[in-house]
Amino acid sequence: SKKSFIKKIHQNPLYRAMRCDKIIFSVLEEVLRTYLKSDNIHKNNLTIKLFKRKKIELEKIANTLLDKLPSKIVEKYNLCIKETAVEAGSGSLPLEKLPSIAIVVKSGMKMNDLSEKFRMASTPVLGYIKEKNFHIDLKAIPDYQETLLLQSIREVLK
């Protein structure tokens, strides 16, 4: 009966933790539906789509972004493209490393200051500092956000 299902839902820890309303459940249902058929996962699930992007695709995106920046900015901040690996898994214990590409800022200002400027940009950008360089990894940038990323880079590195 429907009442038994409702009772099970109410006892579920996820229900108690999230206190979901109808809108949350409808969004959650849509996301879960993308996993029903393996042929639709890549097409309809943003996370899987981003994870499955090939390194060569990311290199093209990186080259396009750098080509659209003024050469003065590229030279001043010593921007380059670098092969990286992003970690996927459960937070502090990643389960897998996936090949990726990053735009790297090598000079121009202190990297901590640069990181803060990117976080405070009109469209915030999260990167990471590694080997005294600031990295903007492209694995997690959807196609429709490339223009916003370019605007943020221009804004911060003007």
Backbone torsions as a table, in degrees:
resi	resn	phi	psi	omega
1	SER	NA	161.5	-178.7
2	LYS	-64.0	-35.4	-178.6
3	LYS	-62.5	-36.4	-179.9
4	SER	-67.4	-37.6	176.9
5	PHE	-66.2	-43.3	178.7
6	ILE	-60.4	-42.3	-179.9
7	LYS	-63.2	-42.2	178.4
8	LYS	-63.7	-41.0	178.1
9	ILE	-60.9	-45.2	-178.4
10	HIS	-66.1	-25.2	179.6
11	GLN	-86.8	-13.5	-178.3
12	ASN	-68.5	133.8	-179.5
13	PRO	-60.1	-32.7	178.6
14	LEU	-61.9	-42.1	178.9
15	TYR	-62.7	-45.6	-177.8
16	ARG	-67.9	-37.5	-177.8
17	ALA	-71.3	-38.8	-174.0
18	MET	-96.4	-22.8	-175.9
19	ARG	48.1	56.4	-174.3
20	CYS	-68.9	143.1	172.1
21	ASP	-103.9	-174.8	-176.3
22	LYS	-62.9	-36.3	-178.6
23	ILE	-66.7	-45.9	179.0
24	ILE	-60.2	-44.6	179.5
25	PHE	-63.3	-37.9	-179.4
26	SER	-68.3	-38.4	176.9
27	VAL	-67.0	-45.6	178.2
28	LEU	-58.8	-41.7	178.9
29	GLU	-61.4	-42.9	179.5
30	GLU	-62.4	-42.7	178.8
31	VAL	-63.0	-46.7	-179.6
32	LEU	-63.5	-33.6	178.3
33	ARG	-63.0	-29.0	179.6
34	THR	-66.5	-18.0	179.6
35	TYR	-90.9	-8.7	-174.9
36	LEU	-63.3	-42.6	-179.1
37	LYS	-117.1	124.4	-175.2
38	SER	-62.6	-25.5	-179.9
39	ASP	-73.9	-19.8	-179.8
40	ASN	-95.5	-12.4	-174.2
41	ILE	-58.3	-52.5	-176.0
42	HIS	-59.8	-40.8	-174.4
43	LYS	-74.0	-39.0	-170.9
44	ASN	-106.5	-10.7	-175.6
45	ASN	-110.4	111.5	-174.7
46	LEU	-59.3	-43.5	-178.1
47	THR	-60.1	-49.1	-179.7
48	ILE	-64.8	-41.2	179.3
49	LYS	-58.7	-44.7	179.6
50	LEU	-67.0	-42.5	179.0
51	PHE	-62.8	-33.3	-175.2
52	LYS	-84.1	-7.2	-179.9
53	ARG	-63.5	136.3	-177.3
54	LYS	-78.5	154.9	179.5
55	LYS	-59.0	-37.0	-179.2
56	ILE	-64.6	-35.6	175.5
57	GLU	-63.8	-42.7	-179.2
58	LEU	-67.8	-34.6	176.6
59	GLU	-64.3	-40.2	177.6
60	LYS	-62.7	-43.2	178.6
61	ILE	-61.5	-46.5	-179.2
62	ALA	-61.1	-45.1	179.0
63	ASN	-62.7	-41.7	178.8
64	THR	-62.1	-44.5	179.6
65	LEU	-62.8	-46.6	-179.7
66	LEU	-65.0	-36.5	178.7
67	ASP	-64.6	-28.2	-178.4
68	LYS	-85.6	-5.9	178.2
69	LEU	-91.9	145.6	176.1
70	PRO	-60.0	141.5	-177.4
71	SER	-61.3	-28.8	177.4
72	LYS	-59.6	-42.0	179.5
73	ILE	-67.2	-45.7	-179.0
74	VAL	-58.9	-42.3	-178.9
75	GLU	-74.1	-45.9	-176.8
76	LYS	-59.1	-42.5	-176.7
77	TYR	-98.4	4.7	178.1
78	ASN	50.3	52.9	-178.8
79	LEU	-73.0	140.2	176.3
80	CYS	-149.8	173.0	178.7
81	ILE	-109.5	135.4	-176.1
82	LYS	-136.4	141.1	172.7
83	GLU	-72.9	133.7	-179.8
84	THR	-135.4	-178.2	173.6
85	ALA	-137.5	126.7	176.0
86	VAL	-96.0	152.6	-177.8
87	GLU	-104.0	133.2	178.3
88	ALA	-121.9	141.0	178.6
89	GLY	152.3	-145.6	-172.1
90	SER	-101.8	77.6	172.1
91	GLY	60.9	-111.0	-175.0
92	SER	-76.3	-9.2	177.1
93	LEU	-122.6	74.5	-178.0
94	PRO	-61.1	143.7	-176.7
95	LEU	-96.1	-22.8	-172.0
96	GLU	-151.5	147.1	173.7
97	LYS	-109.0	132.2	-178.7
98	LEU	-115.8	135.9	179.8
99	PRO	-65.0	141.6	-177.8
100	SER	-150.3	-176.9	178.7
101	ILE	-134.6	140.2	178.0
102	ALA	-127.5	151.3	166.6
103	ILE	-91.4	127.4	-173.9
104	VAL	-115.1	132.6	173.9
105	VAL	-102.3	119.6	-174.3
106	LYS	-101.8	-20.1	-177.0
107	SER	-156.9	-179.6	176.0
108	GLY	114.8	-31.3	176.2
109	MET	-169.3	172.4	177.6
110	LYS	-63.4	136.1	-174.8
111	MET	-64.6	-34.0	176.6
112	ASN	-64.9	-39.5	177.4
113	ASP	-65.8	-41.6	179.2
114	LEU	-62.9	-43.9	178.5
115	SER	-59.1	-43.2	178.8
116	GLU	-65.0	-41.1	179.0
117	LYS	-61.5	-40.6	178.1
118	PHE	-66.1	-39.0	178.5
119	ARG	-67.4	-28.4	-177.9
120	MET	-95.6	2.6	-179.9
121	ALA	-63.3	163.3	180.0
122	SER	-58.1	-35.7	166.7
123	THR	-115.8	104.1	-175.7
124	PRO	-60.2	144.0	177.7
125	VAL	-126.3	127.3	176.8
126	LEU	-99.0	125.5	176.1
127	GLY	-130.0	-167.5	177.6
128	TYR	-145.6	154.1	179.1
129	ILE	-101.7	126.3	178.5
130	LYS	-144.6	133.4	-179.9
131	GLU	53.8	41.3	177.4
132	LYS	63.1	21.8	176.8
133	ASN	-126.3	150.6	178.5
134	PHE	-96.1	126.2	-177.1
135	HIS	-110.9	134.1	169.2
136	ILE	-113.5	103.0	-176.4
137	ASP	-80.9	135.4	-174.2
138	LEU	-92.1	-5.0	-178.0
139	LYS	-59.5	-34.7	-175.0
140	ALA	-100.3	13.7	179.5
141	ILE	-101.3	108.4	177.3
142	PRO	-66.1	156.8	-179.4
143	ASP	-51.7	-42.9	-174.9
144	TYR	-72.7	-4.3	178.1
145	GLN	-108.1	2.8	-179.0
146	GLU	-62.4	-40.4	179.1
147	THR	-64.7	-41.1	177.6
148	LEU	-64.1	-39.0	177.7
149	LEU	-62.7	-45.5	179.0
150	LEU	-59.3	-43.6	178.1
151	GLN	-61.1	-42.8	179.1
152	SER	-64.9	-40.7	178.3
153	ILE	-62.1	-45.3	177.9
154	ARG	-61.2	-43.2	-179.2
155	GLU	-61.5	-45.8	-175.6
156	VAL	-75.8	-39.2	-174.7
157	LEU	-98.7	23.4	-178.1
158	LYS	-64.9	NA	NA
